[in-house]
Amino acid sequence: MTKPASTAASNYVLRHHDVCEMLGVSRATLWRWQRDGHFPKPKQIGPDGPRALFGWLASDIEAWLASRRTLRI
C-alpha cells in the first residue's frame, strides 16, 4: 500500500488486501462486516464484467474509523 504525500485529500483507492492490512483483520471479517452493514461497501473502480475491480476510497475508510472512535468515547 502506498500513501500520497498529503493524506488530507485521501481519495486514493484501497484494495481488499490494503484494507485488511490497515485494520488488522482477515478478508472474511471484512466481508462479514460489509454483509452485516457495519462497514462501507467497496465502489467499482473498473469496467463492468467478470473481472470488475472494486476498492474503497481512503477517505471512506478514514471516516469509518473516525465514527468508530466516537462510538467508544
Protein Blocks (a to p, Z undefined) as FASTA:
>chain_A
ZZdfblklmcbccdfklmmmmnopafklmmmmmmnopaccdddfbdedjkbccdddfklm
mmmmmmmmmmmZZ
